[in-house]
Amino acid sequence: MQNGPLSEMIVQAFDAMSEQLQSAARYVLDQPREVALLSMREQARQAQVQPATMTRLAKHLGFAGYEDLRQLYADAMRNDVTGFAGRVGAQARSQKLKGDHALATDMLSGVCTQIGSLSRAASLDGLVEAARRLSAARRVYCLGLRSSHSPAWHLHYVLSLAGKQAIMLDAIGGIGSDILGSAMRNDVLVAVSVLPYTRQTIELTEYAQSCGVSVVAITDSPVAPLAQLAACTVVVPTESPSFLHTMSPAFVVAEILGALVAGQASDAASEALASVDRQSAALNTHLKTRTKRR
């Protein structure tokens, strides 16, 4: 849900609002999914206003109380078209009206803003805590399916380069999850999934948690299914003008976690990477720059 059902009404009424009401209104405009999912008190905390301000906003917009407003957003979210076919029509209409350059510009601008938001204190705390858990783990399992596969696989790749025992749960033949049978309580599962959430990812994460494996979630909301199972959650924005949600912030999170863990491993990571360098040289893995002939 990119826009809430009251977006136009709020924009029209915004200038006449007090400063506190405007703060609450900005939250409702910017976080329509959270309005549908979180309690009023939690929304007020995130908006940095008093809970009474959220109630006053609802009454300013013609509702008896904030619960009526929240219910409207919850209903809109349930009725929202999550299929890609429904979204591509909206993208095509906007693209035809604004042009290809505008769509590309909007996507790039959105991704830059979203990645920049990861430097906020709460996001940084989550990244550092997640890296601490990965560094302490005996073994790191990485799980991501469909569009979430790329960031999960990249994290697995970086961790493996740095000498961490990392296992990607994507083996051919659908047997990738079998390796969880040897998981222990000092292992960690990094699970990546965003709306629309992939059922198998949630089910495998539930199973891993039931075995005592600690879960680090990379997902799009603090109340997403993975977040409910995780000991540590890194929230990534996914909204995009495209028909497909963006995975760029999740990919950046994977890169940051890999770098943090490698840095914390220090000497062990250096030794592992030196071994990678020696093997790459022996196998002539990388193309060497050639001098151009005159």
C-alpha positions as a LaTeX table, in Angstrom:
\begin{tabular}{lrrr}
\hline
Residue & $x$ (\AA) & $y$ (\AA) & $z$ (\AA) \\
\hline
Met1 & 0.00 & 0.00 & 0.00 \\
Gln2 & 1.92 & 3.03 & $-1.28$ \\
Asn3 & $-0.72$ & 5.62 & $-0.37$ \\
Gly4 & $-3.31$ & 5.54 & 2.37 \\
Pro5 & $-7.03$ & 6.10 & 1.79 \\
Leu6 & $-6.87$ & 9.53 & 3.46 \\
Ser7 & $-3.77$ & 10.88 & 1.70 \\
Glu8 & $-5.57$ & 13.47 & $-0.42$ \\
Met9 & $-7.74$ & 14.63 & 2.49 \\
Ile10 & $-4.71$ & 15.02 & 4.75 \\
Val11 & $-2.76$ & 16.98 & 2.13 \\
Gln12 & $-5.70$ & 19.36 & 1.62 \\
Ala13 & $-6.13$ & 19.91 & 5.37 \\
Phe14 & $-2.42$ & 20.00 & 6.23 \\
Asp15 & $-1.81$ & 23.76 & 6.15 \\
Ala16 & $-4.62$ & 24.42 & 8.62 \\
Met17 & $-3.20$ & 21.99 & 11.19 \\
Ser18 & $-1.15$ & 22.86 & 14.25 \\
Glu19 & 2.53 & 21.89 & 14.32 \\
Gln20 & 1.83 & 18.81 & 16.44 \\
Leu21 & $-1.03$ & 17.69 & 14.21 \\
Gln22 & 1.22 & 18.13 & 11.18 \\
Ser23 & 3.79 & 15.82 & 12.75 \\
Ala24 & 1.11 & 13.18 & 13.26 \\
Ala25 & $-0.24$ & 13.77 & 9.76 \\
Arg26 & 3.20 & 13.31 & 8.20 \\
Tyr27 & 3.48 & 9.94 & 9.89 \\
Val28 & 0.11 & 8.82 & 8.54 \\
Leu29 & 1.08 & 10.02 & 5.05 \\
Asp30 & 4.52 & 8.39 & 5.09 \\
Gln31 & 3.68 & 5.13 & 6.89 \\
Pro32 & 0.26 & 3.89 & 5.72 \\
Arg33 & 1.12 & 0.23 & 6.38 \\
Glu34 & 2.22 & 0.96 & 9.94 \\
Val35 & $-1.03$ & 2.90 & 10.52 \\
Ala36 & $-2.88$ & $-0.31$ & 9.63 \\
Leu37 & $-0.68$ & $-2.62$ & 11.69 \\
Leu38 & 0.67 & $-0.86$ & 14.78 \\
Ser39 & $-1.07$ & 0.31 & 17.93 \\
Met40 & $-1.89$ & 4.00 & 18.30 \\
Arg41 & 0.66 & 4.37 & 21.11 \\
Glu42 & 3.44 & 2.86 & 19.03 \\
Gln43 & 2.53 & 5.09 & 16.10 \\
Ala44 & 2.59 & 8.14 & 18.39 \\
Arg45 & 6.01 & 7.10 & 19.68 \\
Gln46 & 7.38 & 6.77 & 16.15 \\
Ala47 & 5.79 & 10.07 & 15.12 \\
Gln48 & 7.29 & 11.68 & 18.26 \\
Val49 & 3.95 & 13.05 & 19.46 \\
Gln50 & 1.62 & 12.27 & 22.37 \\
Pro51 & $-1.04$ & 9.56 & 21.83 \\
Ala52 & $-3.70$ & 12.25 & 22.37 \\
Thr53 & $-2.36$ & 14.03 & 19.28 \\
Met54 & $-3.18$ & 11.01 & 17.13 \\
Thr55 & $-6.73$ & 11.09 & 18.49 \\
Arg56 & $-6.99$ & 14.83 & 17.78 \\
Leu57 & $-5.80$ & 14.21 & 14.22 \\
Ala58 & $-8.51$ & 11.59 & 13.69 \\
Lys59 & $-11.18$ & 13.97 & 14.99 \\
His60 & $-9.78$ & 16.79 & 12.84 \\
Leu61 & $-10.36$ & 14.50 & 9.84 \\
Gly62 & $-13.94$ & 13.73 & 10.90 \\
Phe63 & $-13.54$ & 10.44 & 12.79 \\
Ala64 & $-14.89$ & 9.66 & 16.25 \\
Gly65 & $-11.46$ & 8.41 & 17.34 \\
Tyr66 & $-8.15$ & 7.08 & 16.08 \\
Glu67 & $-9.28$ & 3.47 & 16.06 \\
Asp68 & $-11.81$ & 4.31 & 13.31 \\
Leu69 & $-9.03$ & 5.85 & 11.23 \\
Arg70 & $-6.73$ & 2.90 & 11.85 \\
Gln71 & $-9.49$ & 0.45 & 10.89 \\
Leu72 & $-9.97$ & 2.28 & 7.60 \\
Tyr73 & $-6.27$ & 1.74 & 6.82 \\
Ala74 & $-6.44$ & $-1.90$ & 7.90 \\
Asp75 & $-9.39$ & $-2.51$ & 5.55 \\
Ala76 & $-7.57$ & $-0.74$ & 2.72 \\
Met77 & $-4.51$ & $-2.91$ & 3.28 \\
Arg78 & $-6.57$ & $-6.11$ & 3.17 \\
Asn79 & $-8.18$ & $-4.98$ & $-0.08$ \\
Asp80 & $-4.93$ & $-3.75$ & $-1.59$ \\
Val81 & $-3.94$ & $-5.50$ & $-4.82$ \\
Thr82 & $-0.62$ & $-7.18$ & $-4.05$ \\
Gly83 & $-0.32$ & $-8.93$ & $-7.41$ \\
Phe84 & 2.28 & $-7.62$ & $-9.82$ \\
Ala85 & $-0.23$ & $-7.44$ & $-12.69$ \\
Gly86 & $-2.29$ & $-4.86$ & $-10.83$ \\
Arg87 & 0.75 & $-2.70$ & $-10.12$ \\
Val88 & 2.21 & $-2.77$ & $-13.61$ \\
Gly89 & $-0.92$ & $-1.08$ & $-14.97$ \\
Ala90 & $-0.47$ & 1.84 & $-12.59$ \\
Gln91 & 3.21 & 2.06 & $-13.49$ \\
Ala92 & 2.44 & 2.01 & $-17.22$ \\
Arg93 & $-0.09$ & 4.85 & $-16.89$ \\
Ser94 & 2.34 & 6.99 & $-14.93$ \\
Gln95 & 5.19 & 6.13 & $-17.30$ \\
Lys96 & 3.11 & 7.08 & $-20.32$ \\
Leu97 & 2.14 & 10.38 & $-18.71$ \\
Lys98 & 5.56 & 11.38 & $-17.32$ \\
Gly99 & 7.95 & 9.54 & $-19.64$ \\
Asp100 & 10.70 & 6.95 & $-19.21$ \\
His101 & 13.25 & 9.44 & $-17.89$ \\
Ala102 & 10.87 & 10.47 & $-15.11$ \\
Leu103 & 10.29 & 6.87 & $-13.99$ \\
Ala104 & 14.03 & 6.17 & $-13.91$ \\
Thr105 & 14.62 & 9.42 & $-12.00$ \\
Asp106 & 11.86 & 8.63 & $-9.50$ \\
Met107 & 13.26 & 5.14 & $-8.89$ \\
Leu108 & 16.81 & 6.42 & $-8.39$ \\
Ser109 & 15.67 & 9.24 & $-6.12$ \\
Gly110 & 13.57 & 6.84 & $-4.05$ \\
Val111 & 16.39 & 4.33 & $-3.62$ \\
Cys112 & 18.84 & 7.07 & $-2.59$ \\
Thr113 & 16.41 & 8.30 & 0.09 \\
Gln114 & 15.69 & 4.78 & 1.31 \\
Ile115 & 19.34 & 3.83 & 1.60 \\
Gly116 & 20.05 & 7.12 & 3.35 \\
Ser117 & 17.36 & 6.29 & 5.93 \\
Leu118 & 19.40 & 3.25 & 6.99 \\
Ser119 & 21.87 & 5.62 & 8.65 \\
Arg120 & 19.30 & 6.63 & 11.27 \\
Ala121 & 20.19 & 5.65 & 14.83 \\
Ala122 & 17.57 & 2.90 & 15.13 \\
Ser123 & 18.65 & 1.27 & 11.86 \\
Leu124 & 22.32 & 1.47 & 12.77 \\
Asp125 & 21.61 & $-0.12$ & 16.14 \\
Gly126 & 19.84 & $-2.98$ & 14.38 \\
Leu127 & 22.71 & $-3.46$ & 11.92 \\
Val128 & 25.34 & $-3.52$ & 14.66 \\
Glu129 & 23.30 & $-5.93$ & 16.80 \\
Ala130 & 22.73 & $-8.23$ & 13.81 \\
Ala131 & 26.46 & $-8.19$ & 12.97 \\
Arg132 & 27.30 & $-9.02$ & 16.59 \\
Arg133 & 25.04 & $-12.06$ & 16.48 \\
Leu134 & 26.51 & $-13.25$ & 13.17 \\
Ser135 & 30.06 & $-12.83$ & 14.45 \\
Ala136 & 29.32 & $-14.90$ & 17.55 \\
Ala137 & 27.54 & $-17.68$ & 15.66 \\
Arg138 & 29.14 & $-21.07$ & 15.05 \\
Arg139 & 27.41 & $-21.24$ & 11.68 \\
Val140 & 25.24 & $-18.79$ & 9.70 \\
Tyr141 & 22.37 & $-20.06$ & 7.59 \\
Cys142 & 21.10 & $-17.67$ & 4.90 \\
Leu143 & 17.56 & $-17.86$ & 3.56 \\
Gly144 & 15.86 & $-15.76$ & 0.91 \\
Leu145 & 13.47 & $-16.87$ & $-1.82$ \\
Arg146 & 12.17 & $-15.20$ & $-4.98$ \\
Ser147 & 13.11 & $-11.50$ & $-5.01$ \\
Ser148 & 14.74 & $-11.88$ & $-1.58$ \\
His149 & 17.21 & $-14.47$ & $-2.83$ \\
Ser150 & 19.81 & $-11.98$ & $-4.11$ \\
Pro151 & 20.53 & $-10.14$ & $-0.83$ \\
Ala152 & 20.54 & $-13.43$ & 1.12 \\
Trp153 & 22.94 & $-15.06$ & $-1.35$ \\
His154 & 25.22 & $-12.00$ & $-1.40$ \\
Leu155 & 25.48 & $-12.05$ & 2.39 \\
His156 & 26.32 & $-15.76$ & 2.23 \\
Tyr157 & 29.00 & $-15.05$ & $-0.40$ \\
Val158 & 30.67 & $-12.22$ & 1.55 \\
Leu159 & 30.63 & $-14.15$ & 4.82 \\
Ser160 & 32.13 & $-17.19$ & 3.10 \\
Leu161 & 34.93 & $-15.09$ & 1.58 \\
Ala162 & 35.75 & $-13.73$ & 5.04 \\
Gly163 & 36.07 & $-17.25$ & 6.46 \\
Lys164 & 32.71 & $-17.48$ & 8.21 \\
Gln165 & 30.93 & $-20.82$ & 7.96 \\
Ala166 & 27.88 & $-19.70$ & 5.98 \\
Ile167 & 25.33 & $-21.99$ & 4.34 \\
Met168 & 22.77 & $-20.95$ & 1.74 \\
Leu169 & 19.50 & $-22.86$ & 2.07 \\
Asp170 & 18.85 & $-23.19$ & $-1.67$ \\
Ala171 & 20.22 & $-26.57$ & $-2.76$ \\
Ile172 & 19.10 & $-28.09$ & $-6.07$ \\
Gly173 & 16.15 & $-30.45$ & $-5.79$ \\
Gly174 & 14.51 & $-28.59$ & $-2.93$ \\
Ile175 & 16.74 & $-30.16$ & $-0.29$ \\
Gly176 & 18.32 & $-26.91$ & 0.91 \\
Ser177 & 16.37 & $-26.93$ & 4.14 \\
Asp178 & 17.62 & $-30.44$ & 5.02 \\
Ile179 & 20.87 & $-29.01$ & 6.39 \\
Leu180 & 18.87 & $-27.38$ & 9.19 \\
Gly181 & 18.74 & $-30.85$ & 10.72 \\
Ser182 & 22.27 & $-30.30$ & 12.03 \\
Ala183 & 21.59 & $-26.76$ & 13.30 \\
Met184 & 22.46 & $-25.97$ & 16.92 \\
Arg185 & 21.52 & $-23.30$ & 19.43 \\
Asn186 & 24.69 & $-21.33$ & 18.78 \\
Asp187 & 23.82 & $-21.02$ & 15.08 \\
Val188 & 22.02 & $-18.09$ & 13.46 \\
Leu189 & 19.56 & $-17.98$ & 10.59 \\
Val190 & 19.43 & $-14.78$ & 8.51 \\
Ala191 & 16.05 & $-14.72$ & 6.79 \\
Val192 & 15.04 & $-12.17$ & 4.15 \\
Ser193 & 11.44 & $-11.61$ & 3.07 \\
Val194 & 9.27 & $-8.62$ & 2.17 \\
Leu195 & 5.64 & $-8.16$ & 1.22 \\
Pro196 & 4.20 & $-10.26$ & $-0.37$ \\
Tyr197 & 5.85 & $-12.66$ & 2.08 \\
Thr198 & 6.95 & $-16.03$ & 0.72 \\
Arg199 & 5.22 & $-18.80$ & 2.69 \\
Gln200 & 8.15 & $-21.23$ & 2.60 \\
Thr201 & 10.53 & $-18.62$ & 4.05 \\
Ile202 & 8.22 & $-18.06$ & 7.03 \\
Glu203 & 7.69 & $-21.79$ & 7.59 \\
Leu204 & 11.41 & $-22.61$ & 7.46 \\
Thr205 & 12.14 & $-19.74$ & 9.85 \\
Glu206 & 9.46 & $-21.00$ & 12.25 \\
Tyr207 & 11.06 & $-24.45$ & 12.13 \\
Ala208 & 14.57 & $-23.08$ & 12.73 \\
Gln209 & 13.35 & $-21.03$ & 15.68 \\
Ser210 & 11.62 & $-24.09$ & 17.14 \\
Cys211 & 15.00 & $-25.86$ & 17.02 \\
Gly212 & 16.53 & $-23.11$ & 19.12 \\
Val213 & 18.30 & $-21.32$ & 16.26 \\
Ser214 & 18.46 & $-17.55$ & 16.72 \\
Val215 & 16.87 & $-15.57$ & 13.87 \\
Val216 & 18.05 & $-12.31$ & 12.30 \\
Ala217 & 15.34 & $-10.90$ & 10.04 \\
Ile218 & 15.75 & $-8.52$ & 7.13 \\
Thr219 & 12.21 & $-7.45$ & 6.33 \\
Asp220 & 10.01 & $-4.45$ & 5.56 \\
Ser221 & 8.12 & $-3.83$ & 8.80 \\
Pro222 & 8.62 & $-4.25$ & 12.55 \\
Val223 & 5.37 & $-6.25$ & 12.57 \\
Ala224 & 6.14 & $-8.43$ & 9.51 \\
Pro225 & 5.87 & $-12.21$ & 10.01 \\
Leu226 & 9.65 & $-12.60$ & 10.14 \\
Ala227 & 9.98 & $-9.81$ & 12.70 \\
Gln228 & 7.65 & $-11.73$ & 15.02 \\
Leu229 & 10.06 & $-14.68$ & 14.94 \\
Ala230 & 13.35 & $-12.78$ & 15.11 \\
Ala231 & 15.69 & $-12.02$ & 17.97 \\
Cys232 & 16.96 & $-9.08$ & 15.90 \\
Thr233 & 15.31 & $-7.28$ & 12.97 \\
Val234 & 16.67 & $-4.88$ & 10.37 \\
Val235 & 13.80 & $-3.05$ & 8.69 \\
Val236 & 14.29 & $-2.11$ & 5.03 \\
Pro237 & 11.98 & 0.11 & 2.94 \\
Thr238 & 10.67 & $-1.44$ & $-0.29$ \\
Glu239 & 8.25 & 1.09 & $-1.84$ \\
Ser240 & 8.96 & 1.81 & $-5.51$ \\
Pro241 & 7.33 & 3.52 & $-8.50$ \\
Ser242 & 8.01 & 0.23 & $-10.30$ \\
Phe243 & 5.54 & $-2.66$ & $-10.33$ \\
Leu244 & 8.11 & $-4.61$ & $-8.29$ \\
His245 & 9.18 & $-3.63$ & $-4.79$ \\
Thr246 & 12.80 & $-2.52$ & $-4.53$ \\
Met247 & 15.35 & $-4.84$ & $-2.93$ \\
Ser248 & 18.22 & $-2.32$ & $-3.11$ \\
Pro249 & 18.09 & $-1.38$ & 0.61 \\
Ala250 & 18.07 & $-5.08$ & 1.59 \\
Phe251 & 21.07 & $-5.68$ & $-0.67$ \\
Val252 & 22.91 & $-2.77$ & 0.96 \\
Val253 & 22.11 & $-4.20$ & 4.39 \\
Ala254 & 23.66 & $-7.52$ & 3.30 \\
Glu255 & 26.81 & $-5.70$ & 2.19 \\
Ile256 & 27.05 & $-3.78$ & 5.46 \\
Leu257 & 26.55 & $-6.90$ & 7.59 \\
Gly258 & 29.21 & $-8.75$ & 5.60 \\
Ala259 & 31.68 & $-5.89$ & 6.05 \\
Leu260 & 30.97 & $-5.54$ & 9.78 \\
Val261 & 31.41 & $-9.26$ & 10.42 \\
Ala262 & 34.64 & $-9.40$ & 8.38 \\
Gly263 & 36.01 & $-6.41$ & 10.28 \\
Gln264 & 35.15 & $-7.96$ & 13.61 \\
Ala265 & 36.87 & $-11.22$ & 12.60 \\
Ser266 & 40.04 & $-9.23$ & 11.77 \\
Asp267 & 42.98 & $-11.69$ & 11.60 \\
Ala268 & 40.79 & $-14.69$ & 10.74 \\
Ala269 & 39.17 & $-12.78$ & 7.89 \\
Ser270 & 42.56 & $-11.62$ & 6.61 \\
Glu271 & 43.83 & $-15.20$ & 6.55 \\
Ala272 & 40.72 & $-16.44$ & 4.76 \\
Leu273 & 40.86 & $-13.67$ & 2.16 \\
Ala274 & 44.57 & $-14.28$ & 1.58 \\
Ser275 & 43.69 & $-17.90$ & 0.80 \\
Val276 & 41.04 & $-16.70$ & $-1.66$ \\
Asp277 & 43.61 & $-14.44$ & $-3.33$ \\
Arg278 & 46.10 & $-17.31$ & $-3.68$ \\
Gln279 & 43.51 & $-19.61$ & $-5.21$ \\
Ser280 & 42.28 & $-16.93$ & $-7.60$ \\
Ala281 & 45.84 & $-16.32$ & $-8.78$ \\
Ala282 & 46.57 & $-20.05$ & $-9.17$ \\
Leu283 & 43.42 & $-20.61$ & $-11.22$ \\
Asn284 & 43.80 & $-17.35$ & $-13.16$ \\
Thr285 & 40.24 & $-16.50$ & $-12.06$ \\
His286 & 40.24 & $-12.80$ & $-12.87$ \\
Leu287 & 40.90 & $-11.16$ & $-16.21$ \\
Lys288 & 44.08 & $-9.11$ & $-16.09$ \\
Thr289 & 44.15 & $-5.67$ & $-17.71$ \\
Arg290 & 45.75 & $-5.83$ & $-21.11$ \\
Thr291 & 47.83 & $-3.11$ & $-22.73$ \\
Lys292 & 46.11 & $-1.82$ & $-25.83$ \\
Arg293 & 48.04 & $-2.29$ & $-29.05$ \\
Arg294 & 48.81 & 0.82 & $-31.04$ \\
\hline
\end{tabular}
